């Protein structure tokens, strides 16, 4: 079976993986969409993503707050937590953004910049929340693109969100 990216997946590959955490409000979880892991792994295999990039991505997934999914991660703090330099972290974030796995957008309450993972890969909340996140992510890609050195917008790795 093929997903929207054209990747072949075995039967049942469109399941989701849930990472759970418990807090005073009860169970909260982050959903990882199994079908979208193939493009991520393809980029790793093709050396477009490094093992450090995958570690950064997993740290960002782990840091996704419920219910917004907007990650207010300071690069220096996140780098220290992961045992890497700030420069390595920033380069990983840029690669993840160029490939369409991550976007930056301002927090509507504080105006500070936050990260948002592509909801086609990871999201918080139910279907309605995911739909809102897809709109936020699409807007962030348009308003705050990562430009290639040539000045052109990068080609997305995941299917375009509508």
C-alpha positions in Angstrom: 0.0 0.0 0.0 1.3 3.5 -0.8 0.8 6.6 1.3 0.4 10.2 0.1 4.2 10.5 -0.4 4.3 7.5 -2.8 6.2 5.3 -0.3 5.1 1.7 -0.1 4.1 0.4 3.4 3.0 -3.0 4.6 -0.6 -3.6 5.6 -1.4 -1.7 8.8 1.5 0.8 8.5 -1.0 3.7 8.7 -1.4 3.1 12.4 -0.3 5.7 14.9 2.2 5.4 17.7 1.3 7.2 20.9 3.8 8.5 23.4 2.1 9.0 26.7 2.7 11.1 29.7 0.6 11.6 32.8 0.0 14.9 34.5 -2.6 16.4 36.8 -5.1 16.6 34.0 -4.9 12.9 33.3 -3.3 11.1 30.3 -1.9 13.2 27.6 -0.2 11.8 24.6 1.7 12.8 21.4 0.7 10.9 18.2 3.4 9.8 15.8 1.9 8.8 12.4 3.7 5.6 11.4 3.1 6.1 7.7 5.2 9.4 7.8 8.2 7.7 9.4 9.2 6.3 6.0 10.2 9.8 4.5 12.1 10.6 7.7 14.0 7.3 7.5 14.6 7.8 3.8 16.3 11.1 4.5 18.4 9.5 7.2 19.5 6.8 4.9 20.3 9.3 2.1 22.3 11.3 4.6 20.0 14.4 4.3 19.5 13.9 8.0 22.2 13.0 10.5 21.7 10.8 13.6 21.9 14.0 15.6 19.1 15.4 13.6 16.9 12.4 14.6 17.9 12.9 18.2 16.8 16.5 18.0 13.6 15.6 16.4 12.8 13.0 19.1 13.6 15.6 21.8 11.2 18.0 20.2 8.5 15.4 20.0 9.1 14.6 23.7 8.8 18.4 24.5 5.5 18.9 22.7 3.1 20.4 25.2 -0.5 19.5 25.4 -2.8 21.0 24.1 -1.0 23.5 21.7 1.9 21.4 20.4 4.0 24.6 20.2 7.4 23.9 21.6 9.0 26.9 23.3 12.5 25.4 23.4 15.5 27.6 23.9 18.2 26.3 21.6 21.0 26.7 24.3 18.9 24.8 26.9 17.9 22.1 24.5 21.5 21.7 23.3 22.7 21.4 26.9 20.0 18.8 27.7 21.1 16.7 24.7 24.8 17.1 25.3 25.6 18.9 22.1 26.7 22.4 21.2 24.2 25.1 20.4 25.7 25.2 16.9 25.1 21.5 16.2 21.5 21.9 17.5 20.8 24.9 15.3 22.2 23.1 12.2 19.9 20.2 13.0 16.9 22.5 13.4 17.7 24.2 10.1 17.9 20.8 8.3 14.6 19.7 9.8 13.0 22.9 8.8 14.3 22.7 5.2 12.9 19.2 4.8 9.5 20.2 6.1 9.5 18.4 9.4 9.6 21.5 11.6 8.4 25.1 11.4 8.8 28.2 13.5 6.0 30.6 14.5 5.3 33.2 17.1 3.4 32.2 20.3 0.1 34.1 20.0 0.2 35.0 23.7 3.8 36.1 24.2 5.0 36.8 20.6 8.1 34.6 21.3 9.1 32.2 18.6 8.2 28.5 19.1 8.7 25.4 17.1 5.9 23.3 15.6 6.4 19.8 14.3 4.7 18.9 11.0 1.3 17.5 12.2 1.5 14.9 9.4 4.4 13.4 11.5 3.5 14.2 15.1 0.6 16.0 16.8 -1.2 16.4 20.1 -4.9 16.2 20.8 -7.7 14.7 18.7 -8.7 15.2 15.1 -10.0 18.7 15.6 -6.8 19.8 17.3 -4.7 18.2 14.5 -6.7 20.1 11.9 -6.0 23.4 13.7 -2.3 22.5 13.9 -2.2 21.7 10.2 -3.5 25.2 9.5 -0.9 26.7 11.9 1.9 24.7 10.3 0.9 25.8 6.8 0.8 29.4 7.8 4.1 29.1 9.6 5.7 27.7 6.4 4.5 30.6 4.4 5.3 33.4 6.9 8.6 32.1 8.1 10.3 30.0 5.4 13.8 28.7 5.6 15.5 29.9 2.5 18.2 27.8 0.8 21.5 29.5 0.2 20.2 30.2 -3.3 17.3 32.3 -1.8 14.6 29.8 -3.0 12.1 28.1 -0.8 13.1 24.5 0.0 11.2 21.5 -1.4 9.0 19.8 1.2 9.8 16.2 2.4 6.3 15.5 3.6 3.1 16.0 1.6 1.9 19.6 1.6 -0.6 20.2 4.3 -3.9 21.8 3.2 
